[in-house]
Amino acid sequence: MKLKNVLIVVKDIERSQKFYRDLFGLEMVLDNDGNMILTEGLVLQEEKYWKAFLGRDIIPENNASELYFVEPDIEGFIDRLEKYFPEVKYVNRLMTHSWGQKVIRFYDPDGNLIEVGTPI
């Protein structure tokens, strides 16, 4: 068995596609009307469909999961983040762990937690 995709719920799929393209270089593989597959296996699912499917409310910023990206040029990434998305909500700004890895954590526009760190 193999993990194929990771799905996150978003309110505005076009806004989210732009966010993940501009920051992480993820491109659309398939647009299936409310369900969009991006490169690297990330799937965007529009909230209205997900909510109807589950019959439950969506809880943004629930901190129950995290998308993790590795970026050698973390300072350049932060410049890009602040340039394109200055309104981003940070969990923690750039910090260095005791083992030397630099990381930053923030929420995407829909409250999905993201961590970007330098390679270990």
Chimera marker file (.cmm) of the C-alpha trace (Angstrom):
<marker_set name="trace">
<marker id="1" x="0.000" y="0.000" z="0.000" r="1" g="1" b="0" radius="0.5"/>
<marker id="2" x="1.119" y="3.538" z="-0.687" r="1" g="1" b="0" radius="0.5"/>
<marker id="3" x="-0.118" y="6.949" z="0.499" r="1" g="1" b="0" radius="0.5"/>
<marker id="4" x="-1.376" y="8.702" z="-2.618" r="1" g="1" b="0" radius="0.5"/>
<marker id="5" x="-2.553" y="12.169" z="-1.539" r="1" g="1" b="0" radius="0.5"/>
<marker id="6" x="-3.154" y="14.500" z="1.385" r="1" g="1" b="0" radius="0.5"/>
<marker id="7" x="-6.403" y="16.491" z="1.246" r="1" g="1" b="0" radius="0.5"/>
<marker id="8" x="-7.008" y="19.844" z="2.909" r="1" g="1" b="0" radius="0.5"/>
<marker id="9" x="-10.269" y="21.771" z="3.060" r="1" g="1" b="0" radius="0.5"/>
<marker id="10" x="-10.375" y="25.309" z="1.641" r="1" g="1" b="0" radius="0.5"/>
<marker id="11" x="-13.054" y="27.970" z="1.296" r="1" g="1" b="0" radius="0.5"/>
<marker id="12" x="-11.905" y="29.408" z="-2.045" r="1" g="1" b="0" radius="0.5"/>
<marker id="13" x="-10.120" y="26.871" z="-4.239" r="1" g="1" b="0" radius="0.5"/>
<marker id="14" x="-8.757" y="29.457" z="-6.697" r="1" g="1" b="0" radius="0.5"/>
<marker id="15" x="-7.257" y="31.556" z="-3.871" r="1" g="1" b="0" radius="0.5"/>
<marker id="16" x="-5.710" y="28.439" z="-2.350" r="1" g="1" b="0" radius="0.5"/>
<marker id="17" x="-4.316" y="27.289" z="-5.684" r="1" g="1" b="0" radius="0.5"/>
<marker id="18" x="-2.609" y="30.676" z="-6.073" r="1" g="1" b="0" radius="0.5"/>
<marker id="19" x="-1.266" y="30.501" z="-2.511" r="1" g="1" b="0" radius="0.5"/>
<marker id="20" x="0.317" y="27.064" z="-2.990" r="1" g="1" b="0" radius="0.5"/>
<marker id="21" x="1.590" y="27.901" z="-6.481" r="1" g="1" b="0" radius="0.5"/>
<marker id="22" x="3.146" y="31.254" z="-5.546" r="1" g="1" b="0" radius="0.5"/>
<marker id="23" x="4.760" y="30.042" z="-2.315" r="1" g="1" b="0" radius="0.5"/>
<marker id="24" x="5.630" y="26.419" z="-2.975" r="1" g="1" b="0" radius="0.5"/>
<marker id="25" x="5.602" y="26.076" z="-6.764" r="1" g="1" b="0" radius="0.5"/>
<marker id="26" x="2.808" y="23.477" z="-6.692" r="1" g="1" b="0" radius="0.5"/>
<marker id="27" x="0.997" y="23.245" z="-10.024" r="1" g="1" b="0" radius="0.5"/>
<marker id="28" x="-2.462" y="21.944" z="-10.806" r="1" g="1" b="0" radius="0.5"/>
<marker id="29" x="-2.581" y="18.368" z="-12.076" r="1" g="1" b="0" radius="0.5"/>
<marker id="30" x="-6.376" y="17.975" z="-12.188" r="1" g="1" b="0" radius="0.5"/>
<marker id="31" x="-9.319" y="20.314" z="-11.596" r="1" g="1" b="0" radius="0.5"/>
<marker id="32" x="-12.385" y="18.294" z="-10.778" r="1" g="1" b="0" radius="0.5"/>
<marker id="33" x="-14.931" y="21.028" z="-9.897" r="1" g="1" b="0" radius="0.5"/>
<marker id="34" x="-14.362" y="21.655" z="-6.214" r="1" g="1" b="0" radius="0.5"/>
<marker id="35" x="-11.581" y="19.116" z="-5.882" r="1" g="1" b="0" radius="0.5"/>
<marker id="36" x="-8.153" y="20.050" z="-7.227" r="1" g="1" b="0" radius="0.5"/>
<marker id="37" x="-5.044" y="17.885" z="-7.244" r="1" g="1" b="0" radius="0.5"/>
<marker id="38" x="-1.723" y="19.723" z="-7.132" r="1" g="1" b="0" radius="0.5"/>
<marker id="39" x="1.784" y="18.408" z="-7.705" r="1" g="1" b="0" radius="0.5"/>
<marker id="40" x="3.445" y="16.708" z="-4.727" r="1" g="1" b="0" radius="0.5"/>
<marker id="41" x="0.110" y="15.018" z="-3.918" r="1" g="1" b="0" radius="0.5"/>
<marker id="42" x="-1.678" y="17.910" z="-2.239" r="1" g="1" b="0" radius="0.5"/>
<marker id="43" x="-5.443" y="17.942" z="-2.845" r="1" g="1" b="0" radius="0.5"/>
<marker id="44" x="-7.602" y="21.021" z="-2.279" r="1" g="1" b="0" radius="0.5"/>
<marker id="45" x="-11.246" y="20.279" z="-1.471" r="1" g="1" b="0" radius="0.5"/>
<marker id="46" x="-13.785" y="23.105" z="-1.350" r="1" g="1" b="0" radius="0.5"/>
<marker id="47" x="-15.339" y="23.429" z="2.078" r="1" g="1" b="0" radius="0.5"/>
<marker id="48" x="-18.961" y="23.361" z="0.879" r="1" g="1" b="0" radius="0.5"/>
<marker id="49" x="-18.495" y="19.906" z="-0.673" r="1" g="1" b="0" radius="0.5"/>
<marker id="50" x="-16.534" y="18.507" z="2.240" r="1" g="1" b="0" radius="0.5"/>
<marker id="51" x="-19.040" y="19.864" z="4.766" r="1" g="1" b="0" radius="0.5"/>
<marker id="52" x="-21.950" y="18.349" z="2.805" r="1" g="1" b="0" radius="0.5"/>
<marker id="53" x="-20.131" y="15.013" z="2.542" r="1" g="1" b="0" radius="0.5"/>
<marker id="54" x="-19.283" y="14.840" z="6.252" r="1" g="1" b="0" radius="0.5"/>
<marker id="55" x="-22.363" y="16.577" z="7.608" r="1" g="1" b="0" radius="0.5"/>
<marker id="56" x="-20.144" y="18.410" z="10.109" r="1" g="1" b="0" radius="0.5"/>
<marker id="57" x="-18.624" y="21.837" z="10.575" r="1" g="1" b="0" radius="0.5"/>
<marker id="58" x="-15.066" y="22.511" z="9.456" r="1" g="1" b="0" radius="0.5"/>
<marker id="59" x="-12.782" y="23.782" z="12.241" r="1" g="1" b="0" radius="0.5"/>
<marker id="60" x="-9.973" y="26.029" z="10.948" r="1" g="1" b="0" radius="0.5"/>
<marker id="61" x="-6.757" y="26.362" z="12.956" r="1" g="1" b="0" radius="0.5"/>
<marker id="62" x="-7.493" y="23.107" z="14.761" r="1" g="1" b="0" radius="0.5"/>
<marker id="63" x="-3.754" y="22.338" z="14.957" r="1" g="1" b="0" radius="0.5"/>
<marker id="64" x="-4.420" y="18.621" z="14.497" r="1" g="1" b="0" radius="0.5"/>
<marker id="65" x="-2.204" y="18.273" z="11.424" r="1" g="1" b="0" radius="0.5"/>
<marker id="66" x="0.538" y="20.110" z="9.586" r="1" g="1" b="0" radius="0.5"/>
<marker id="67" x="1.851" y="20.360" z="6.050" r="1" g="1" b="0" radius="0.5"/>
<marker id="68" x="5.641" y="20.221" z="6.226" r="1" g="1" b="0" radius="0.5"/>
<marker id="69" x="7.924" y="21.616" z="3.524" r="1" g="1" b="0" radius="0.5"/>
<marker id="70" x="11.735" y="21.641" z="3.323" r="1" g="1" b="0" radius="0.5"/>
<marker id="71" x="13.423" y="24.770" z="1.952" r="1" g="1" b="0" radius="0.5"/>
<marker id="72" x="17.205" y="25.316" z="1.948" r="1" g="1" b="0" radius="0.5"/>
<marker id="73" x="16.797" y="29.093" z="1.356" r="1" g="1" b="0" radius="0.5"/>
<marker id="74" x="14.414" y="29.780" z="4.223" r="1" g="1" b="0" radius="0.5"/>
<marker id="75" x="15.185" y="33.508" z="4.331" r="1" g="1" b="0" radius="0.5"/>
<marker id="76" x="14.317" y="33.775" z="0.619" r="1" g="1" b="0" radius="0.5"/>
<marker id="77" x="11.125" y="31.847" z="1.286" r="1" g="1" b="0" radius="0.5"/>
<marker id="78" x="10.170" y="34.246" z="4.091" r="1" g="1" b="0" radius="0.5"/>
<marker id="79" x="10.795" y="37.204" z="1.760" r="1" g="1" b="0" radius="0.5"/>
<marker id="80" x="8.430" y="35.621" z="-0.782" r="1" g="1" b="0" radius="0.5"/>
<marker id="81" x="5.831" y="34.871" z="1.905" r="1" g="1" b="0" radius="0.5"/>
<marker id="82" x="5.875" y="38.457" z="3.182" r="1" g="1" b="0" radius="0.5"/>
<marker id="83" x="5.812" y="39.905" z="-0.330" r="1" g="1" b="0" radius="0.5"/>
<marker id="84" x="2.886" y="37.859" z="-1.674" r="1" g="1" b="0" radius="0.5"/>
<marker id="85" x="0.937" y="37.205" z="1.530" r="1" g="1" b="0" radius="0.5"/>
<marker id="86" x="1.706" y="39.927" z="4.110" r="1" g="1" b="0" radius="0.5"/>
<marker id="87" x="-1.540" y="39.134" z="5.948" r="1" g="1" b="0" radius="0.5"/>
<marker id="88" x="-0.407" y="35.592" z="6.833" r="1" g="1" b="0" radius="0.5"/>
<marker id="89" x="-1.041" y="34.547" z="10.432" r="1" g="1" b="0" radius="0.5"/>
<marker id="90" x="2.102" y="33.204" z="12.106" r="1" g="1" b="0" radius="0.5"/>
<marker id="91" x="2.290" y="30.495" z="14.726" r="1" g="1" b="0" radius="0.5"/>
<marker id="92" x="5.986" y="31.251" z="15.110" r="1" g="1" b="0" radius="0.5"/>
<marker id="93" x="8.279" y="33.385" z="13.044" r="1" g="1" b="0" radius="0.5"/>
<marker id="94" x="11.710" y="32.118" z="12.063" r="1" g="1" b="0" radius="0.5"/>
<marker id="95" x="13.330" y="30.228" z="14.917" r="1" g="1" b="0" radius="0.5"/>
<marker id="96" x="16.236" y="27.823" z="15.278" r="1" g="1" b="0" radius="0.5"/>
<marker id="97" x="15.785" y="24.508" z="17.075" r="1" g="1" b="0" radius="0.5"/>
<marker id="98" x="18.484" y="23.254" z="19.447" r="1" g="1" b="0" radius="0.5"/>
<marker id="99" x="19.658" y="20.835" z="16.712" r="1" g="1" b="0" radius="0.5"/>
<marker id="100" x="20.275" y="23.740" z="14.307" r="1" g="1" b="0" radius="0.5"/>
<marker id="101" x="17.257" y="23.472" z="12.008" r="1" g="1" b="0" radius="0.5"/>
<marker id="102" x="15.541" y="26.769" z="11.147" r="1" g="1" b="0" radius="0.5"/>
<marker id="103" x="11.736" y="26.659" z="10.935" r="1" g="1" b="0" radius="0.5"/>
<marker id="104" x="8.733" y="28.905" z="10.524" r="1" g="1" b="0" radius="0.5"/>
<marker id="105" x="5.075" y="27.998" z="11.126" r="1" g="1" b="0" radius="0.5"/>
<marker id="106" x="1.994" y="29.774" z="9.850" r="1" g="1" b="0" radius="0.5"/>
<marker id="107" x="-1.540" y="29.169" z="8.624" r="1" g="1" b="0" radius="0.5"/>
<marker id="108" x="-2.667" y="29.131" z="5.028" r="1" g="1" b="0" radius="0.5"/>
<marker id="109" x="-5.677" y="31.355" z="4.215" r="1" g="1" b="0" radius="0.5"/>
<marker id="110" x="-8.041" y="28.633" z="5.493" r="1" g="1" b="0" radius="0.5"/>
<marker id="111" x="-6.329" y="27.856" z="8.783" r="1" g="1" b="0" radius="0.5"/>
<marker id="112" x="-4.336" y="24.808" z="7.663" r="1" g="1" b="0" radius="0.5"/>
<marker id="113" x="-1.067" y="24.703" z="9.618" r="1" g="1" b="0" radius="0.5"/>
<marker id="114" x="2.159" y="24.809" z="7.591" r="1" g="1" b="0" radius="0.5"/>
<marker id="115" x="5.763" y="24.384" z="8.701" r="1" g="1" b="0" radius="0.5"/>
<marker id="116" x="8.707" y="25.230" z="6.484" r="1" g="1" b="0" radius="0.5"/>
<marker id="117" x="12.127" y="24.139" z="7.657" r="1" g="1" b="0" radius="0.5"/>
<marker id="118" x="15.669" y="23.893" z="6.430" r="1" g="1" b="0" radius="0.5"/>
<marker id="119" x="16.954" y="20.411" z="5.575" r="1" g="1" b="0" radius="0.5"/>
<marker id="120" x="18.170" y="18.400" z="8.547" r="1" g="1" b="0" radius="0.5"/>
<link id1="1" id2="2" r="1" g="1" b="0" radius="0.2"/>
<link id1="2" id2="3" r="1" g="1" b="0" radius="0.2"/>
<link id1="3" id2="4" r="1" g="1" b="0" radius="0.2"/>
<link id1="4" id2="5" r="1" g="1" b="0" radius="0.2"/>
<link id1="5" id2="6" r="1" g="1" b="0" radius="0.2"/>
<link id1="6" id2="7" r="1" g="1" b="0" radius="0.2"/>
<link id1="7" id2="8" r="1" g="1" b="0" radius="0.2"/>
<link id1="8" id2="9" r="1" g="1" b="0" radius="0.2"/>
<link id1="9" id2="10" r="1" g="1" b="0" radius="0.2"/>
<link id1="10" id2="11" r="1" g="1" b="0" radius="0.2"/>
<link id1="11" id2="12" r="1" g="1" b="0" radius="0.2"/>
<link id1="12" id2="13" r="1" g="1" b="0" radius="0.2"/>
<link id1="13" id2="14" r="1" g="1" b="0" radius="0.2"/>
<link id1="14" id2="15" r="1" g="1" b="0" radius="0.2"/>
<link id1="15" id2="16" r="1" g="1" b="0" radius="0.2"/>
<link id1="16" id2="17" r="1" g="1" b="0" radius="0.2"/>
<link id1="17" id2="18" r="1" g="1" b="0" radius="0.2"/>
<link id1="18" id2="19" r="1" g="1" b="0" radius="0.2"/>
<link id1="19" id2="20" r="1" g="1" b="0" radius="0.2"/>
<link id1="20" id2="21" r="1" g="1" b="0" radius="0.2"/>
<link id1="21" id2="22" r="1" g="1" b="0" radius="0.2"/>
<link id1="22" id2="23" r="1" g="1" b="0" radius="0.2"/>
<link id1="23" id2="24" r="1" g="1" b="0" radius="0.2"/>
<link id1="24" id2="25" r="1" g="1" b="0" radius="0.2"/>
<link id1="25" id2="26" r="1" g="1" b="0" radius="0.2"/>
<link id1="26" id2="27" r="1" g="1" b="0" radius="0.2"/>
<link id1="27" id2="28" r="1" g="1" b="0" radius="0.2"/>
<link id1="28" id2="29" r="1" g="1" b="0" radius="0.2"/>
<link id1="29" id2="30" r="1" g="1" b="0" radius="0.2"/>
<link id1="30" id2="31" r="1" g="1" b="0" radius="0.2"/>
<link id1="31" id2="32" r="1" g="1" b="0" radius="0.2"/>
<link id1="32" id2="33" r="1" g="1" b="0" radius="0.2"/>
<link id1="33" id2="34" r="1" g="1" b="0" radius="0.2"/>
<link id1="34" id2="35" r="1" g="1" b="0" radius="0.2"/>
<link id1="35" id2="36" r="1" g="1" b="0" radius="0.2"/>
<link id1="36" id2="37" r="1" g="1" b="0" radius="0.2"/>
<link id1="37" id2="38" r="1" g="1" b="0" radius="0.2"/>
<link id1="38" id2="39" r="1" g="1" b="0" radius="0.2"/>
<link id1="39" id2="40" r="1" g="1" b="0" radius="0.2"/>
<link id1="40" id2="41" r="1" g="1" b="0" radius="0.2"/>
<link id1="41" id2="42" r="1" g="1" b="0" radius="0.2"/>
<link id1="42" id2="43" r="1" g="1" b="0" radius="0.2"/>
<link id1="43" id2="44" r="1" g="1" b="0" radius="0.2"/>
<link id1="44" id2="45" r="1" g="1" b="0" radius="0.2"/>
<link id1="45" id2="46" r="1" g="1" b="0" radius="0.2"/>
<link id1="46" id2="47" r="1" g="1" b="0" radius="0.2"/>
<link id1="47" id2="48" r="1" g="1" b="0" radius="0.2"/>
<link id1="48" id2="49" r="1" g="1" b="0" radius="0.2"/>
<link id1="49" id2="50" r="1" g="1" b="0" radius="0.2"/>
<link id1="50" id2="51" r="1" g="1" b="0" radius="0.2"/>
<link id1="51" id2="52" r="1" g="1" b="0" radius="0.2"/>
<link id1="52" id2="53" r="1" g="1" b="0" radius="0.2"/>
<link id1="53" id2="54" r="1" g="1" b="0" radius="0.2"/>
<link id1="54" id2="55" r="1" g="1" b="0" radius="0.2"/>
<link id1="55" id2="56" r="1" g="1" b="0" radius="0.2"/>
<link id1="56" id2="57" r="1" g="1" b="0" radius="0.2"/>
<link id1="57" id2="58" r="1" g="1" b="0" radius="0.2"/>
<link id1="58" id2="59" r="1" g="1" b="0" radius="0.2"/>
<link id1="59" id2="60" r="1" g="1" b="0" radius="0.2"/>
<link id1="60" id2="61" r="1" g="1" b="0" radius="0.2"/>
<link id1="61" id2="62" r="1" g="1" b="0" radius="0.2"/>
<link id1="62" id2="63" r="1" g="1" b="0" radius="0.2"/>
<link id1="63" id2="64" r="1" g="1" b="0" radius="0.2"/>
<link id1="64" id2="65" r="1" g="1" b="0" radius="0.2"/>
<link id1="65" id2="66" r="1" g="1" b="0" radius="0.2"/>
<link id1="66" id2="67" r="1" g="1" b="0" radius="0.2"/>
<link id1="67" id2="68" r="1" g="1" b="0" radius="0.2"/>
<link id1="68" id2="69" r="1" g="1" b="0" radius="0.2"/>
<link id1="69" id2="70" r="1" g="1" b="0" radius="0.2"/>
<link id1="70" id2="71" r="1" g="1" b="0" radius="0.2"/>
<link id1="71" id2="72" r="1" g="1" b="0" radius="0.2"/>
<link id1="72" id2="73" r="1" g="1" b="0" radius="0.2"/>
<link id1="73" id2="74" r="1" g="1" b="0" radius="0.2"/>
<link id1="74" id2="75" r="1" g="1" b="0" radius="0.2"/>
<link id1="75" id2="76" r="1" g="1" b="0" radius="0.2"/>
<link id1="76" id2="77" r="1" g="1" b="0" radius="0.2"/>
<link id1="77" id2="78" r="1" g="1" b="0" radius="0.2"/>
<link id1="78" id2="79" r="1" g="1" b="0" radius="0.2"/>
<link id1="79" id2="80" r="1" g="1" b="0" radius="0.2"/>
<link id1="80" id2="81" r="1" g="1" b="0" radius="0.2"/>
<link id1="81" id2="82" r="1" g="1" b="0" radius="0.2"/>
<link id1="82" id2="83" r="1" g="1" b="0" radius="0.2"/>
<link id1="83" id2="84" r="1" g="1" b="0" radius="0.2"/>
<link id1="84" id2="85" r="1" g="1" b="0" radius="0.2"/>
<link id1="85" id2="86" r="1" g="1" b="0" radius="0.2"/>
<link id1="86" id2="87" r="1" g="1" b="0" radius="0.2"/>
<link id1="87" id2="88" r="1" g="1" b="0" radius="0.2"/>
<link id1="88" id2="89" r="1" g="1" b="0" radius="0.2"/>
<link id1="89" id2="90" r="1" g="1" b="0" radius="0.2"/>
<link id1="90" id2="91" r="1" g="1" b="0" radius="0.2"/>
<link id1="91" id2="92" r="1" g="1" b="0" radius="0.2"/>
<link id1="92" id2="93" r="1" g="1" b="0" radius="0.2"/>
<link id1="93" id2="94" r="1" g="1" b="0" radius="0.2"/>
<link id1="94" id2="95" r="1" g="1" b="0" radius="0.2"/>
<link id1="95" id2="96" r="1" g="1" b="0" radius="0.2"/>
<link id1="96" id2="97" r="1" g="1" b="0" radius="0.2"/>
<link id1="97" id2="98" r="1" g="1" b="0" radius="0.2"/>
<link id1="98" id2="99" r="1" g="1" b="0" radius="0.2"/>
<link id1="99" id2="100" r="1" g="1" b="0" radius="0.2"/>
<link id1="100" id2="101" r="1" g="1" b="0" radius="0.2"/>
<link id1="101" id2="102" r="1" g="1" b="0" radius="0.2"/>
<link id1="102" id2="103" r="1" g="1" b="0" radius="0.2"/>
<link id1="103" id2="104" r="1" g="1" b="0" radius="0.2"/>
<link id1="104" id2="105" r="1" g="1" b="0" radius="0.2"/>
<link id1="105" id2="106" r="1" g="1" b="0" radius="0.2"/>
<link id1="106" id2="107" r="1" g="1" b="0" radius="0.2"/>
<link id1="107" id2="108" r="1" g="1" b="0" radius="0.2"/>
<link id1="108" id2="109" r="1" g="1" b="0" radius="0.2"/>
<link id1="109" id2="110" r="1" g="1" b="0" radius="0.2"/>
<link id1="110" id2="111" r="1" g="1" b="0" radius="0.2"/>
<link id1="111" id2="112" r="1" g="1" b="0" radius="0.2"/>
<link id1="112" id2="113" r="1" g="1" b="0" radius="0.2"/>
<link id1="113" id2="114" r="1" g="1" b="0" radius="0.2"/>
<link id1="114" id2="115" r="1" g="1" b="0" radius="0.2"/>
<link id1="115" id2="116" r="1" g="1" b="0" radius="0.2"/>
<link id1="116" id2="117" r="1" g="1" b="0" radius="0.2"/>
<link id1="117" id2="118" r="1" g="1" b="0" radius="0.2"/>
<link id1="118" id2="119" r="1" g="1" b="0" radius="0.2"/>
<link id1="119" id2="120" r="1" g="1" b="0" radius="0.2"/>
</marker_set>
